[in-house]
Structures are given as C-alpha cells and as structure tokens.
C-alpha cells in the first residue's frame, strides 16, 4: 500500500489501515502543519485518534461586525494538528524529501525508484481554484473561553478570528487581499507566525483523500471534516477493491461543497449589502448549531 502525501489526510489513512507494509511519501523535509484546527466534536470522533490531541473544547463562538454581535452555541474542539502529525510520523513508515510521480493506480516513481502497490493520493489540491490568503499569529494567552470571529465590509468573504488556548492565543485572518489588514487586535506578545494560501475549489473524484479531492469548506477553508467522513471508506477501497462507498460519500460531500461554492460566490458579490443585513437580523441573538458547523450551506439556508 502506497500513500502519496504526508499531511494529515495521508497520515490518518495509514494509521487507520494499520498495515506495517504501508509507505507514506512526502516531498517535504519536515512534516507537521500549523493551522487553526477548529472542527466539530463530531468530526473529531470520526478521526479515530486520542483526545490527547485536543487542545481546547469550546461551546460558544461570538460573531462581530462593526458594533453588532451575536452568539452561536455549539460543540467544537481545537485539534493540535502539528502534534498529531508529528506523532503519526513517528509511528508510521514515512519517506520524506521524496519527489513522487504517480504513473497509474498501482505504480509510482519516488526519486526515480519504482514502487508497486495500491496507491491512495493524499497529495493536496492541484487543480484550478480561487486562492485566498491566510495568516495566523500565536500570541501570549488571553483570559477567555470563547472563540471570536470578526467581519469587515472591506474584506469580502473573509474574516478574522481569536482562538484562546491554555498556552497561547491564535489570532488570524483570511482575505483575497492582504490578510494582515484584518487581523483582530490583541495586546499580547507574538510568539510565532504562520500562514499560506487556501484553495476555494470545485471537487474532482479520484482514488484519494483530503484536499486532493477538493472537499475543502469554501468559506473557512477547513478540510479536516471531509477527511473524517472519507476515512471510513478507505478499508473497503483498499482491501476489497470496491469504491462504491468511497464514491457515494464523495458525491454527498461534493454536493455540499458545490452549494458552499455557489453561496460564497453570491456573498462575495453582495458583501457590502449582505453583511450588515445579516448582522442586523441576528443582532444579540443566540443560535444553536451542531451539524451546521461542518455543513455551512445548511447554516446559511436555515439561519439567514
């Protein structure tokens, strides 16, 4: 069994299959990605990992625009993705700094060396997409038990956030422009900075898992929820050579992502009108959100 991609999708796939013959290939010299890692507890439970990789539990998100706010009550966690990926790397067979070329579903070249076996692609998104930039600071801790999200009429379909943790605070933003302009103000010392670009893409089916399928939440850029959904399909795909469950689950998630794509496109074009209108409708309200945290189109349709 060969897995191309040593990010969270590829490593969790190897971990789930629990086969010592599996090899994970990755082009990077060091594995482990820093990210915000906010997911529903339901999604976390599908990953099949220990709760030691949860940094914090949250029951409330406060949304802000101008001087208006509202609350969402939910059940979410902060997954320490860096810690998880480092742990999985140490307990799996991983070949790093490897340039891989997939020749077909059962053969690849890794640094010009031939390998044969069933291949799962977890190498990330490579197709067309609208790319949005993200930046995040880790600062000194603040006293809070709630996540806060900030919107700005100058930042169409983007937002900023503050996520309090026991050892620090994640402060960041998403934007098509310069995300630094929309980072919320926190008067704490910056310890670390990380970031990158996130694709807003339309899904494409293949023998794979994770971002390579394009199953990335359009508005927030989260991909872990789709990994949790697709993990259960992998054993049947690998050991029974049956892709029916894998394809069925993909199509369900594809429909959701495509709905998110259409909604986000509309929101981008009408941002200066929709944003204040939505907040006026929701001002000072408290919403209860469970499944909708991962399925954003349902949130938009039922709440707005």
C-alpha positions in Angstrom: 0.0 0.0 0.0 1.4 3.4 -1.1 0.2 6.8 0.1 1.3 9.9 -1.6 1.2 12.8 0.8 2.4 13.0 4.4 -0.1 15.6 5.6 -2.9 14.9 7.9 -5.0 13.1 5.3 -2.2 10.7 4.3 -1.0 10.0 7.8 -4.5 9.3 9.2 -5.2 7.0 6.3 -2.1 5.0 7.0 -3.0 5.0 10.7 -6.5 3.7 10.1 -5.3 0.9 7.8 -2.8 -0.3 10.5 -0.7 -2.2 8.0 3.1 -2.2 8.6 3.8 -2.5 4.9 2.3 0.9 4.1 4.7 3.6 2.9 3.8 7.2 3.1 5.7 9.5 0.7 6.1 13.3 1.1 8.1 15.9 -0.7 8.8 18.0 2.4 11.8 17.6 4.6 9.8 18.0 7.8 6.2 17.0 8.4 3.7 18.8 10.6 1.5 21.7 9.7 0.4 24.6 12.0 -3.2 25.6 11.5 -6.2 26.8 13.5 -7.7 23.3 13.6 -11.2 24.2 14.7 -13.6 21.3 14.0 -16.8 19.9 15.4 -16.5 17.2 18.1 -18.5 15.0 15.7 -15.8 15.4 13.1 -13.1 14.7 15.7 -14.7 11.5 16.7 -14.5 10.2 13.2 -10.7 10.6 13.0 -10.2 7.7 15.4 -7.5 9.3 17.5 -6.9 10.0 21.2 -8.3 13.1 22.9 -4.8 14.0 23.9 -4.6 15.8 20.6 -7.4 18.2 21.6 -6.1 21.5 22.9 -9.4 23.0 24.0 -13.1 22.5 24.0 -15.4 25.3 23.0 -19.2 25.8 23.5 -19.5 29.3 22.1 -18.5 31.4 19.1 -19.1 35.2 19.2 -19.5 36.8 15.7 -18.8 40.6 15.4 -19.4 43.2 12.7 -19.0 46.9 13.5 -20.7 47.3 16.9 -23.1 44.3 16.3 -22.6 40.8 17.6 -24.4 37.5 18.1 -23.6 34.1 19.6 -23.5 30.6 18.3 -23.7 27.7 20.9 -22.0 24.6 19.5 -19.7 21.7 20.4 -16.3 22.2 18.8 -12.7 21.5 19.6 -9.3 22.8 18.7 -7.2 19.9 17.2 -3.5 20.3 17.6 -2.7 19.2 14.1 1.1 19.8 14.4 1.3 17.5 17.5 -0.9 14.8 15.8 1.1 14.8 12.6 4.4 14.5 14.4 3.0 11.6 16.5 1.7 9.8 13.4 5.0 10.3 11.6 6.9 8.7 14.4 4.7 5.6 14.3 4.5 5.1 10.6 6.8 4.3 7.7 7.4 7.7 6.0 9.8 8.6 3.2 10.4 12.4 3.3 12.1 14.7 0.7 10.7 12.4 -2.0 9.7 13.6 -5.5 6.8 11.3 -6.5 5.3 10.7 -9.9 2.1 8.6 -9.9 2.1 6.5 -13.2 -1.2 4.7 -12.6 -3.3 3.3 -9.7 -0.7 0.7 -8.9 2.7 2.2 -9.7 4.7 5.3 -8.8 8.2 6.6 -9.1 9.8 8.1 -6.0 13.1 9.8 -6.6 13.3 7.7 -9.8 12.8 4.5 -7.8 9.9 2.3 -8.8 7.3 1.2 -6.2 4.3 -1.0 -6.9 1.1 -1.4 -4.9 -2.3 0.2 -4.5 -2.0 3.9 -4.4 -4.0 6.4 -2.4 -3.5 10.0 -3.4 -3.4 12.4 -0.4 -1.0 14.9 -2.0 -3.2 18.0 -1.8 -5.1 20.2 -4.3 -3.5 20.7 -7.7 -6.4 21.9 -9.9 -7.9 25.2 -10.7 -9.2 27.3 -7.7 -9.8 30.7 -6.3 -7.0 31.1 -3.7 -7.5 33.0 -0.5 -4.6 34.1 1.7 -4.4 33.2 5.4 -2.1 34.4 8.2 -2.1 33.5 11.9 -0.2 34.6 14.9 0.4 32.6 18.1 0.4 35.2 20.9 0.6 35.1 24.7 -2.6 33.7 26.3 -5.7 35.8 27.0 -8.5 35.2 29.5 -11.4 33.8 27.5 -13.3 30.6 26.9 -15.0 31.7 23.6 -13.9 31.9 20.0 -14.4 35.3 18.4 -14.9 35.9 14.7 -14.7 39.4 13.1 -16.1 40.6 9.8 -15.3 43.7 7.8 -17.1 45.2 4.8 -13.7 45.8 3.2 -12.9 42.1 3.3 -15.4 40.3 1.0 -15.9 36.6 2.0 -13.1 36.9 4.5 -12.9 37.2 8.3 -10.6 37.4 11.3 -10.5 35.3 14.4 -9.3 34.9 18.0 -9.0 31.4 19.5 -7.9 31.3 23.2 -5.8 28.3 24.2 -4.2 27.4 27.6 -0.7 28.1 26.3 -1.4 31.0 23.9 -3.9 32.6 21.5 -4.4 32.0 17.8 -5.1 35.3 16.1 -5.5 35.3 12.3 -7.5 36.3 9.2 -8.4 35.2 5.7 -8.5 37.6 2.8 -8.2 37.8 -1.0 -6.0 40.8 -0.4 -3.6 41.4 2.5 -4.9 39.4 5.5 -2.7 41.4 7.9 -5.1 44.3 7.4 -7.9 42.3 9.1 -6.2 40.6 12.0 -8.0 41.4 15.2 -6.1 43.5 17.7 -4.8 41.6 20.7 -2.4 43.4 23.0 -0.1 40.4 23.6 3.4 39.5 22.5 3.6 37.5 19.3 5.3 34.1 19.7 5.0 32.6 16.2 3.7 33.5 12.8 2.5 31.0 10.1 0.2 31.1 7.1 -0.3 30.2 3.5 -2.9 30.0 0.7 -6.2 28.0 0.8 -8.0 26.9 -2.4 -11.7 27.6 -2.9 -12.2 24.7 -5.4 -14.8 22.5 -7.0 -14.3 18.8 -6.1 -12.9 16.2 -8.5 -13.1 12.5 -7.9 -10.1 10.2 -7.7 -8.7 7.4 -5.6 -7.7 9.7 -2.8 -8.5 11.5 0.4 -8.2 15.1 1.7 -7.6 18.2 -0.2 -6.6 16.3 -3.4 -10.4 15.7 -3.8 -11.2 19.4 -3.4 -13.5 18.7 -0.5 -12.5 21.9 1.3 -15.0 24.0 3.1 -15.3 27.0 0.9 -15.8 29.8 3.3 -13.5 28.7 6.1 -11.0 26.6 4.2 -11.3 23.6 6.5 -10.5 20.2 5.1 -10.4 18.0 8.2 -14.2 17.5 8.2 -14.1 15.7 4.8 -11.1 13.6 5.9 -13.2 12.3 8.8 -16.1 11.5 6.5 -13.9 9.7 3.9 -11.7 7.7 6.3 -14.4 5.1 6.8 -14.5 4.4 3.1 -10.7 3.6 2.8 -10.6 0.0 4.1 -13.2 -1.1 1.6 -11.5 0.7 -1.2 -8.1 -0.8 -0.4 -8.9 -4.3 0.8 -12.0 -5.1 -1.2 -11.2 -3.1 -4.3 -14.7 -1.6 -4.0 -15.1 2.1 -4.5 -18.8 2.2 -4.1 -18.8 3.7 -0.6 -15.9 6.0 -1.4 -17.7 7.4 -4.4 -21.0 7.6 -2.6 -19.5 9.6 0.3 -17.5 11.8 -2.1 -20.7 12.7 -4.1 -22.5 13.6 -0.9 -19.7 15.9 0.2 -19.3 17.2 -3.4 -22.9 18.4 -3.4 -22.3 20.2 -0.1 -19.1 21.9 -1.2 -20.7 22.9 -4.5 -23.5 24.5 -2.6 -21.0 26.3 -0.4 -19.2 27.5 -3.6 -22.3 29.0 -5.1 -23.3 30.6 -1.8 -19.9 32.1 -1.2 -19.7 33.4 -4.8 -23.1 35.2 -4.2 -21.9 36.5 -0.8 -18.7 37.9 -2.3 -20.6 39.9 -4.9 -23.1 41.3 -2.5 -20.9 41.5 0.6 -21.5 45.2 1.5 -25.2 44.6 1.5 -25.5 41.0 2.9 -23.0 41.5 5.7 -24.8 44.4 7.6 -28.2 42.9 6.8 -27.3 39.5 8.2 -25.9 41.0 11.4 -29.0 43.3 11.9 -31.2 40.2 11.6 -29.1 38.2 14.1 -28.2 41.1 16.5 -27.9 39.9 20.1 -29.4 36.5 19.3 -28.1 33.2 20.4 -28.2 30.3 17.9 -27.7 26.6 18.5 -25.5 25.0 15.8 -24.3 21.4 15.6 -24.2 19.7 12.2 -24.3 23.1 10.6 -20.8 23.9 11.8 -19.4 21.5 9.2 -22.2 21.9 6.6 -22.1 25.6 6.1 -24.8 25.7 3.4 -27.3 24.4 5.9 -26.3 27.1 8.3 -26.8 29.8 5.6 -30.1 28.4 4.5 -31.7 27.8 7.9 -30.3 30.9 9.8 -30.2 33.6 7.1 
